[in-house]
Amino acid sequence: MCCKVTHRAWSYFPAVPEAVKDISQKWFLQLLLKAPTPDQARRLQLGTLKKLLKQQRIRRIDAPTLQQFRSLLQLLETCDRQIKDDDASANDAQYSDVEILQSVPGLGINTMAVLFSEAEPSLKQRNYSTLRTLSGVAPVTKRSRRKLLVCQRRAVNQLLQDAVYHWAANACLHDARCKQKYKALRQQGKSHGQALRTVGDRLLNVVCAMLRSNSLYQVPHSL
C-alpha cells in the first residue's frame, strides 16, 4: 500500500519523496486528507500547514518547505492546464484531408481514390489552378485579332478528368446548390458537358478552400 501511495505522490508533487522518507507517516497522511487534489492543495493556507506541523510535532520539515510544495503544485497545475488547452486547440476542428473530402457532396470512394492517386501533390499544396488544369475543367482560350475562341482543354489527365466529371454529375443529383448551378448553365445554352465541367470547377475551388481552412462542407441555408 505504501508503494502505491509513493507512486501517487510522485505524480502529485515529485518533491515530496525527497523530503519525506516514510510517506506513510501520520502527519503526511493528514496533509493528504486535507488536500487530496491539486486544486485543494493550491488553496491551502500557510496557517493551516503550520497548525498541522504543530499538531504532529514535526520540526524537520518546516512550513516554508510545505509552502514550496504548494507552489510546485500550482506550477504543475498550470502546466497541466496549458497542456490540456493546447491539446484541445490542436484537436478542435482538426480534420484530415480524407475527412474533408468525404464531407463534399457527390464525392465517392472511387473518385476520391483517383484524386489522391493522380493529384496528391496538388491537393497537399491546395493548388486549385493545377487541379483545374489537370482535370480539364479549365478551358483553353484562343485569341486572335478578330475573335476570341474558348474551347475544351484536351491535354489533361484522363483519369482525373473522368473522376471530376462523374463527381460533378453525382453532386448535381445530391446537392441543391450544384443542381441549381447546373440548371442555370443549361438555361444559358451551355451543353451538358460544359455545365458539368463548370460545376466540377466550382467543386474543386470549394475543396481547395476547405483544405486551406481545415473545415468540412456545410450545406448552405439559403440558395
C-alpha positions in Angstrom: 0.0 0.0 0.0 2.8 2.4 0.9 4.3 1.7 -2.6 1.1 2.8 -4.2 0.9 5.9 -2.1 4.5 6.7 -3.0 3.8 6.2 -6.7 0.8 8.6 -6.4 2.9 11.1 -4.6 5.4 11.2 -7.4 2.6 12.2 -9.8 1.1 14.5 -7.2 4.2 16.5 -6.4 7.6 14.9 -7.1 9.5 16.9 -4.4 7.6 15.1 -1.6 9.6 11.8 -1.7 12.8 13.7 -1.4 11.7 15.4 1.8 9.5 12.6 3.2 11.4 9.3 3.5 8.4 7.4 5.0 5.3 8.5 3.1 3.0 6.5 5.4 3.8 8.9 8.3 0.7 10.2 10.1 1.4 13.9 9.5 1.7 13.3 5.8 -1.5 11.3 5.6 -3.2 14.1 7.4 -1.9 16.5 4.9 -3.2 14.4 2.0 -6.6 14.2 3.7 -6.7 18.0 3.9 -5.7 18.4 0.3 -6.3 15.2 -1.7 -6.4 17.1 -5.1 -4.1 19.7 -6.6 -6.8 22.2 -6.6 -7.4 21.8 -2.9 -3.7 21.9 -2.2 -3.4 25.2 -4.1 -6.0 26.8 -1.8 -4.3 25.6 1.4 -3.4 28.5 3.7 0.1 28.8 5.3 -1.5 28.9 8.7 -3.2 25.5 8.1 0.1 24.0 7.2 1.8 25.4 10.3 -1.1 24.2 12.5 -0.7 20.7 11.1 3.0 20.7 11.7 2.5 21.8 15.3 -0.2 19.3 16.0 2.0 16.5 14.7 5.2 17.9 16.4 7.1 18.0 13.1 10.2 20.2 13.1 12.4 18.7 10.4 10.0 19.8 7.7 9.0 23.4 8.2 6.2 25.4 6.9 8.3 27.1 4.1 9.1 23.7 2.7 5.5 22.8 2.5 4.8 26.2 1.1 7.3 25.3 -1.6 5.4 22.1 -2.2 2.2 24.2 -2.7 4.0 26.5 -5.1 5.2 23.5 -7.0 1.6 22.2 -7.2 0.5 25.5 -8.6 3.1 25.3 -11.3 2.2 21.7 -12.1 -1.4 22.5 -12.3 -0.7 25.5 -14.6 1.4 23.3 -16.9 -1.2 20.6 -16.9 -3.9 23.1 -17.8 -1.8 24.6 -20.6 -1.1 21.1 -22.0 -4.8 20.3 -21.9 -5.7 23.6 -23.6 -3.0 23.0 -26.3 -4.3 19.5 -26.9 -7.9 20.8 -27.1 -6.8 23.6 -29.5 -4.9 21.1 -31.6 -7.8 18.6 -31.7 -10.5 21.3 -32.2 -11.7 21.2 -35.8 -8.6 19.5 -37.0 -9.7 17.3 -39.9 -7.6 15.1 -42.2 -7.8 15.7 -45.9 -9.8 12.5 -46.3 -12.4 13.6 -43.7 -12.7 16.9 -45.5 -13.2 15.3 -48.9 -15.7 12.8 -47.5 -17.9 15.7 -46.5 -18.2 17.1 -50.0 -21.4 16.1 -51.9 -21.1 13.7 -54.8 -17.6 12.5 -54.0 -17.5 8.8 -53.6 -14.7 6.5 -52.6 -13.6 5.6 -56.1 -13.5 9.2 -57.2 -11.6 10.2 -54.0 -9.1 7.4 -54.7 -8.4 8.8 -58.1 -7.9 12.3 -56.7 -5.4 11.2 -54.2 -3.5 8.9 -56.6 -3.4 11.3 -59.6 -3.3 14.7 -57.9 -1.9 14.2 -54.4 0.8 16.9 -54.7 -1.7 19.5 -55.9 -4.1 18.5 -53.0 -1.3 18.9 -50.5 -0.4 22.3 -51.9 -4.1 23.2 -52.2 -3.3 24.2 -55.7 -6.6 25.0 -57.3 -5.1 26.2 -60.6 -3.2 23.0 -61.2 -6.1 20.8 -60.2 -8.5 22.5 -62.7 -5.9 22.3 -65.4 -5.1 18.6 -64.9 -8.8 17.7 -64.7 -9.7 19.6 -67.8 -12.3 21.9 -66.3 -10.2 24.9 -67.1 -11.0 25.9 -70.7 -8.4 26.9 -73.3 -8.7 30.4 -74.7 -7.5 31.1 -78.2 -7.4 34.8 -79.1 -6.7 36.4 -82.5 -7.1 39.9 -83.8 -10.7 39.3 -84.9 -12.1 36.8 -82.5 -11.9 35.0 -79.1 -12.4 31.3 -79.0 -12.9 29.3 -75.8 -12.8 25.5 -76.2 -12.4 22.4 -74.1 -8.9 21.5 -72.8 -7.5 18.3 -74.4 -4.1 18.0 -72.7 -5.4 16.5 -69.4 -5.1 13.6 -67.0 -7.7 11.3 -68.4 -8.4 9.5 -65.1 -8.7 12.8 -63.2 -10.9 14.3 -65.9 -13.3 11.3 -65.8 -13.3 11.4 -61.9 -14.2 15.1 -61.7 -16.8 14.7 -64.5 -18.6 11.9 -62.6 -18.2 13.8 -59.3 -19.9 16.8 -60.7 -22.7 14.7 -62.2 -23.3 13.0 -58.9 -23.2 16.3 -57.0 -25.9 17.7 -59.2 -28.1 14.8 -58.0 -27.5 15.2 -54.3 -26.6 18.9 -53.7 -29.1 21.6 -54.2 -26.5 24.3 -54.9 -24.8 22.2 -57.6 -28.2 21.3 -59.1 -29.2 25.0 -59.3 -25.9 25.9 -60.9 -26.3 23.2 -63.5 -29.8 24.2 -64.4 -28.8 27.9 -64.7 -26.0 27.0 -67.1 -28.3 24.8 -69.2 -30.7 27.7 -69.5 -27.9 29.8 -70.7 -27.4 27.4 -73.6 -24.5 25.5 -72.3 -24.2 21.8 -73.2 -24.4 19.0 -70.7 -20.7 18.6 -70.7 -19.9 22.3 -70.4 -22.3 22.6 -67.4 -20.8 19.7 -65.6 -17.3 21.0 -66.2 -18.3 24.3 -64.7 -19.8 22.6 -61.7 -16.7 20.5 -61.3 -14.6 23.6 -61.5 -16.6 25.1 -58.7 -16.3 21.9 -56.6 -12.5 22.0 -57.0 -12.4 25.6 -55.9 -14.6 24.8 -52.8 -12.4 21.8 -51.9 -9.2 23.8 -52.0 -10.8 26.5 -49.8 -11.9 23.8 -47.3 -8.5 22.2 -47.2 -6.8 25.6 -46.6 -9.2 26.5 -43.8 -9.4 22.9 -42.5 -13.2 22.9 -42.5 -15.9 20.5 -43.5 -18.5 21.1 -46.2 -21.6 22.9 -44.9 -24.9 22.8 -46.7 -26.0 26.4 -47.5 -29.1 27.5 -45.5 -30.4 29.5 -48.5 -29.9 29.1 -52.1 
